[in-house]
Amino acid sequence: MACTQVSKPTSSNTGNVDWPSYGLDLKSQRFSNLSQINQHNVSTLKTAWKVETGVKATFQATPIVVNGIMYVSLPFNHVLALDAATGKQLWKYSHDRKADWAMCCGPANRGVAVAQDKVYIGTVDARLIALDAKTGQKLWDIDVAASQVTTEQQGTLNSSDPNKTRKITGGTGVGIAMAPVVFNNKVIIGITGVGYGLHIDNPRSDAPLGAVIGVTGRYGRPGFLAAFDANDGHRVWQFDTIPTKGWEGNFTTQTSDGSHFERDVAEEKAALKTYPDAATFGGGSAWSTPAIDANTNTLYFGTGNPSPQMNDVSRPGDNLYTVSLVALDTETGKYKWHYQQVPHDLWGYDLASPPVLFQYNHHGKNIAAVGQASKTGWFYIHDRVTGEFLAKSEAFVPQHNLFKKPSIEGTVVYPGILGGSNWSPASVDEQQQKVFVAAMHSPIKYTIHETDNDDGKHSMRYTSSEPTDDARWGLLSAIDLNSGKIAWQQKTAQPLVGGVLSTAGGLLFSGEGNGMFTAYASQTGKPLWHYQSEYGVNAPPITYQVNGEQYIAVVSGGNSLFGFKQGDSVLTFKLPKP
């Protein structure tokens, strides 16, 4: 039996409209045609129901609503099924994480997929699990990736032999953060964590606690995106984000759209002989749920940074296909094209925000396009058939030293590793020809450290990235797709991370880390309504309809990385009865 994820919300004669997939539809536009809640009545919006899940931790999930049931993935991969009209719990799945697993990227999960009477979830311990959608009973459980398969995750450079290591405290691991997407009987999902450096557990004065570092040497592994049979979970295909040949690329000194960056090409080419197998440790996580063109059987996803993160001595070359938008055949996983936004990345400019598909007017010609809101602060637009770069928007955040190398004295860069647009999904309103982007201004200082190793002879070199003491804030932007100009922009008190929802009611919803959840007029950016949550609202909102009533829903559980108060709330809102 073929299983195809619905490409747009389904409606029944009972007045139900679903939110069936992570991005609402396969195009991942996060635009809903529902308009019962609109600019004229949104000021009267009231709480419909609220559920406290009991798991207080970074909460990033997009709830999925199918046939009046809401499926929510909790931190640490527990899953709740709730009556979408009342919040009544129908079942709960409690995930039993592998005890010996090195968790790479925190407990957050960005959502489940629902298809063929199953609920699919990727886990922090790199498993793909199928649950019975009616009961929550586990149907199958497969390993997507092995734990710490390669080498020297706890090593550092020995200057007498770059391919030997010495022990230091810290570690890396892999997991799954993205929500799966189901298409043509395949569950598609990827792994994260492969591009990280080591995390110092016992810091010295020059290595602050929690600093993400890139240590010269051999550790990490290639990332991948894979497809699994929706019925029994067997692996159908796998695409490695690091090619077996040619990962060094052309040693370009500018990005494909013409931005110049600092690079010592001669030094890198000389290092090729020293590090001939660098690609086998290459990184390139898959953080974001792919968008899919069902007409051409093509999927689009973004890749993460190369490994070692930020420290580039042991990875000469462009480091393909890291920090790239990649197009694959959905049936075979075969490569179609890629566009590398930042070759030889030194700053952590992963493509974290999910790609989105839309029709684009390019010099009077209607083109099937794919766009991506980047950490660099631009929204990129491509021909989604050929991959041709068509345009990028005005910068939607301040930019400074965007591609300037880290230094011993410290280099202040913004956007930097936090973005720009981090993992927050954008939303496209094709009728208005606007894309809405939640982003942040958070300056980062990149510092190269050299410190003695335990033997007193060999030095350890790494690069840290830390927020500066400068002010930081959020920016919610409406960008005209045709001109690339900023149509309007709202500055918020907190950096924006979580995403946006736009609707045919002329509304845009977005949350902040201080707990503020706001509805804006999508044409002007004027705030029209807000709700104050106890916890940070750092997840994408959704909307759905049950029994003829439209609801707005969002999870509220903060984000530990940004210091936003963590919690466990699922919030829903609707209009009061007449």
N, C-alpha and C positions, 0 to 999 in steps of 0.2 A: 504494500500500500504506500503510495507516495505521500509525503508530508511536506507541504509548502507553507512556510510562515506567511500569514496574511499580510498583504502589502499596504492595507489601509484599514481603519477601524471598521468593524462589522456592526451592523444594526439589525435588530429584530423587531417583530411587530409588538413586542412587549416594551419597546422604548429603551432598549439597552444599546449603548455604544461603548465598545471596548477600548482599552489601551493595550494592544496585544503583543507589542515588541518593545525592546529597549528604547528605540528612537521613534516610537509610535508606528512607523511604517518602515519598509525596507530602505527607503531613501533617507531615513533618519532625520526628517525635517522638523520633528517636534512641533508641528503646527496642527491644531485641531479645528475642524469645521464646526464644532459646537459653539453656539452663540447665545444660549439661554442666559448665561452669565455674561454681561456686556458692560460697556462704559456707563450706561445709564443706571444700572442697578447694582454694580459691584460694591458700592459703598455700604450696601446692606448685608453683605456676605457674612454668614455666621458659622461657627463651628458645627459640623454635622456629627462627628464622633472623633474620639481620640483614643488610641491604644498605646499603653506603655509596655514595651516588649520584655523588659527585665534585663536587657543586655546593653549596658551603657558603655559605648565605645564609638569611635569614628564611624559615622553612618552615611553612606554614599549611595544607597540603592535607589533605583527607579522601580516603583511598584508596577507590577503587570496586572491588568484587569481583563479577565476573560469570562464571559457568561455570568457576570455578576459576582465573581469571586476575585478577590485581590490576593496576589501572591507576592510576599515581601521577603527578600533575603536580608538576614541580620548580620552584624559583624560575627566573624568566626563561622559563617556559612550555615547557621541555623535558618530555617525557612518557616514562615507563617502563612497559612491560608485563612483569609478573613472574609466574612460577608461584606461586600463592598458598599452596601447600603447602611449597615448597622455597626460594623466593626467586630461583630461576634466571631470568636475564634472557631474555625472549623477543624483544623488540625495543626500540629506543629512537628517539624522534623528537627531533631537535635543532632548536630554534626559531631562525630567522634574524630577529632584531629589526631594524626599520627604523633605519638609522643616524642619521637626522635627527630622530628622535622625542623629544619632551620627556617623559620618564617622570615621572609625577606622584606615584606612591604606593608606590614601592619595588618589588622584584622578585617579591614573594610572589604566589602564585596559590592559590585555595582548593579547586581540584579540577576534575575533568572530569565530563562526562556520557557515558554509554554507552547506545546504543540503535541498533537496525536495523543491527547489525554495523559501527557507526561509533563513534569516540571524538571528542567535541566539546570544544574548549577555547577560552576567551576569553583574550586576551593583553594584556600590558602596553602594547602599541602599538595597542590597541583594534581587534583583528581577531577574527573567529570562524573557526576552522579545524576541518575534519572530516578525521579520519584513518581508514584502514582498521583495524578492530579486530584483525584477524588479523596484519597485517604492519607497521602503523605508517606506511604510505605515505600521503602527503597526497592527499586526494581533491578538496578545494576550500578556498579561502581568500578571505574577503571582508572588506572594511573595514566595521566597525560605526560608527565615528565618525572624522571628519577631525581631523587635528592642528591645534591652535591656530587654529580658524576665526575666532574673534572677537577681535579688537581689543584692544589695550592690555593684553596679559598682562604687559607689563613697564612699567607706568605707575604714576604716583602723582598725587594731587590737586594741581592748580594752582588756588590759591584765587581767582584772578581769573576762572576759568572752570572749573567742576567737570567739564565734559565734555571738557576738554583734558588731555593728559598730558605728563609729563616722564619721561625714562628713569631707572630705577634698576637695580641689579643684582638678579637673581632671576628666577624664572619659574614658570609653571604648565603643566600638560598634562593629558591624560586617558588613561585606560586601562580595563582590565577586571580586577577582582579576584575577583568572585563565580564560583562554579561554575555552569555552565548547568543548567537543568532541561528535560527533554524531555517534552512532553505533546501527544497528538493530532497527531503529525507536525510539531510546531513546537519549535524550540530557542529557549528564552526566556532572555535575558541583558540586563544593563544596564551603563552606564558609570559610572566613578568619577573623582574629581578635580575636578569642575566647581565644587565649593563651597569650594575652598581659596583662601586668600589667597596672596600672594607669599611666597617663601622667601628671606630675605636671604642672599646668598652671601658678601658682604664686609661683615661686621658692624661697627657702631660700638659704642662703650662701652654705649650704651643700647639696643642691638639685638643680643642675644646670638646666637651662631652656632646655627643650626638652629631658631630661634624661628619658629613658624608665625604669620603676621601677617595682619591684615585691613587693607588700605590703602583709605581712602576714594577712590572713583573708579569707573570703568567697566571691568571685566574679568570673566572667567568666562563661563559659558554655561549654558543649561538642561540638566539631566540628562534621561535617558530610560531606559525599559525597552522592549525590542523583541523581536518574535518572528520567527524565520527558518525557512524551509522546511527540514525535516530532510534532504530528498533533495539539493537543489541550492544551498541557502543564500540564496535570494532573500528579501528582506524582506517579511513578511506584514503586520505592523502595527507601529506605534510609538506609545508613550504618553509624552508629555513631562511631566516631573514639575513643570514650571512652567506654569500655565494662561496662555493668551494674553490672557484678560481676568479681572480680579478677584483677582489674586494678592495685593492689599493686604488682602483680607478685611475683618474688622469692627473692627480696631484694639482687640482685646480686651486687658484688663489682668489677665486670669487665664487659666489653662489650663482646658481643658474639664472636668477633674475638680475644679476649684475652687481650685487653688493660685495665690496672688497673686504677681505680679512687678512690678518697677519699670519704668515706661515713661512717656515724655513724648509722649502722643498728639497734643497740639496741635502740637508741633514736627514730628512725623512727617507730619501732614496738610499742614502748610505746605510740607514738602519734596517733596510729590507733584508740584508744578509744576516744580521744579528737576530732578527725576529721573523724567520721564514714561515712560522706556523701561527702568526698572530691571529689569523682569521678564525682559528679553532677556539679562540677565547673571545670572540668578537662582540658579544652583546646583541643589542637590537631587540628589546622587549616588545611585546604586542599588548599595549595598554587599553586600546579602545575598540569597542564593538564595530565590526565592519558595516559599511553601507553596501547595498546590493542593487545592481541594475538587473531586474528579472528578465528584461527583454534581450539582453546580451549575455546573460549568465556571467557577469563580471562582479567581483567584490573589490572593495577599496578599504584599505586600512593603513594606519600610521605605525611607524616603528620608533623605538627608543634609541637612546644614546649608545655609542660604542663602549666597549670595556677594554682597559680600565677607564672609569669615568673621569673626565677632566684631565687626568695625567696621560699625555699622549706619547711618551717616549717609546713605549713598546708596541705601538700600533701605527706604524707609518702608513700613509695613503689616505684616500677619501673615506675608507671604512664603509663601503657599500654593504647592505642597503640600509644602514642605520640613518635615523633622522630623515626618513623618506616616506612619501606617500606611494603605496604600492598597489598595483592592480593585478588580480589573479583570476583565472578561470575557475568558476565555482565548482565545476564538475570534476576537474582534474588537479586543481591547485597549481597549474602551470603559470609561470610568470608571463604577464602581458606588457607591463611597463612600470617604470618607477620615476619619481622626481625627488631628488635629494635636496631638501631645503637648506641644510647646513653640512657641507662636507667636513670631515675631520673635526667633529664637534668637540669643543673644549668647555662648554658652558652648561650642558644638560638641557639642550633645546629639543627634547623629544617631541614627536608629534603625538600629543596626549589627548587633544580634543577629537572626538569622532568626526570623520568625514561626513559630508552631507551632499546629496544629489539634488539638482534643480535645473530648470531651463534658464538659459542665460542669453541675453541679447548682446552679441559681440559684433560691433560695427554693422548693425542692421540685420545680422544673421542670427537665427535662433539655434543655439547650440546646447546639446546635452552636456551639462557641466558637473564637475565635482569640486567642492570647496572645502577648505580646512582653516579653522581659526588657530593661529600658531602661538607658541610661546614667544616668538620674536616680536609679536605685536602687529602682524599683518594678517588679513584674510586672503588666502591664495585661491585662485580660480584656474581650473584646467579643463580642457576638452577631455571628457571622460572616456572617449573611444581611443584617442591617440596619446593622451597624457600631455599634450602640448600646453605649456604655461601660457595663459591668456592675459592674466592681470593680477594685481594685488591691490588691496585697499590702501587708503591712508592709514597711518599708524593709529591704532585705537588705544595705545598707552604711550607714555613718554619713553623715549629711547636715548641711551647714552652709552658710549663705548660698547656697542652691541656685539662687535666681534673683536674686541681687544683682548689680547692674551693675558692670563693670570701672571702675577709678578710676585717677587719676594716681598716687596713693600705693600702689596695688596692693590688690586685693580677693582674699582667700583663699576659695576655694570648694571644697567637695567634695560629691559626686563630681567634677564638672568634666569636662573634655574627654576624659579617659581612661576615664571610667566609675567606678562602676557596672559594669554588664555592657557590655563593649565588643563586639567582633564575635563573641565566644564563643557558639556555639549552646547553647541549653538542651535538656533532655531531659524528656519527660513520661511518667510511669508511670500510665496510666489506672486500673489496678487499685488502686494505692495512693492514687490521686487526689493525686499530688504532682508538682511540677515542680522540677527540680534546676538550679541556676544557679551558674555560676562567675563570680566578680566580684572587684573590687579596691577597696582604699582607697588613694587617691593624691591628696592635696591639691594644688590648682593655684592659682597666683597669676596673676590677670589684671590687666595694667597698661597704661594708656593712655600712649603716648609721643608727644611733640611734639618734632620736631627740625628744624633749618634744612635747606632744600633746597639743591642745588648752586648755585642762583643767588643765595643769600643773602637772598632777599626773601620767598619763600613757604614756609610750614611744611609738613612732612609729618607726618601723624598716623596712628598705627596702634596696634593692640592686640596685645600678646604674651601667650601662655599658657605658663607654665613650672612644672614641679614645684617645690614648696617643699622645704625641708630636713627637713620632718617625716617621721616614720616612715611607711612604707607596707607594706601586707600584702595577702594574699588572703583571700577568704571564699567557702567552698563551702556553699551553702544548700539545704535541702529545704523547700519551701513547700507547705503544705496548700492545694490549689486551692479547696476549698469555703469555708474560713474566712479564707484569706489570711494565716494566721499562719505564722511560722517554726517548722517542726517540729523541725529541728535545724540546727546550723551548725558548721562546722569552720574555724578560722582557720589560714592557711598562712603560711609564712615569706615567700613571694614573691607579688606580685600575680598573680591567676589570669587568664590570657588563653589561650584555646584551645578550651574547651568540655568537654562531659561525654558519657558513654555510660552508660545504665542497662540492666539485663538482668533476665530472668525468674529468673535465679539469685540474685536479691536483692543484686546488686552495682552499684556505681557507680564508674566509672573517670575519673580526671582527672589532668592533669600540671601541673608547675610550671616556672618559668624556671630553677631551680637543677638541673634534670635529674631531679627526683623524679617518678616515675609511680606512682600509688597506687590501690589498690582499697579501697573502703569498703563497709560494710554499708549498703544503701540505706534501710533502715528506721530506723537509729540514727545513722549517720555514723561508726561505729567503723572505724578503719583496720585492714585485715586482711592487706594485702600491699603491698610496694613494690619498685620497681626503680630503681636509680640510673643514669641515662644520663649520658654525657659532655657532652651538649648540652641546652639548654633544651627541655622538652616543652611546646610552645605551639601545639598543633593538636588537633583533635577525634579521640578514639579511635573505633575501630569494632570489630565482631566479625563473624565469618563461620564457616562450616563447610565443610570439604573432606574427602571420603572418611570421613565420620562423626566427624571430629575438629574441635572448636571452637577457634578462634584469636581472640586479641585483638591488634589492630594499632594503631600510632600512629607518626607521623613525629616525628623529634626533630631540630630545626634551629634552635631559639631564635628570638629576635625582637630586631632591632636597635633598634627604637623604645624598648624597655624595658631595653636593655642586657643581655639574656639571651644567653648564649654561643651563637653560630651554628654549625651543623653540617650534616650531610647524611645522617642515619640514617633508615632505615625499619626499625622494630622489630616483631617478632611474638612472641607467647607462646602456649604451650599446656600442657596437663597432661602430666606424664611418663607413659611407658608403664607399665602395671600390672606 
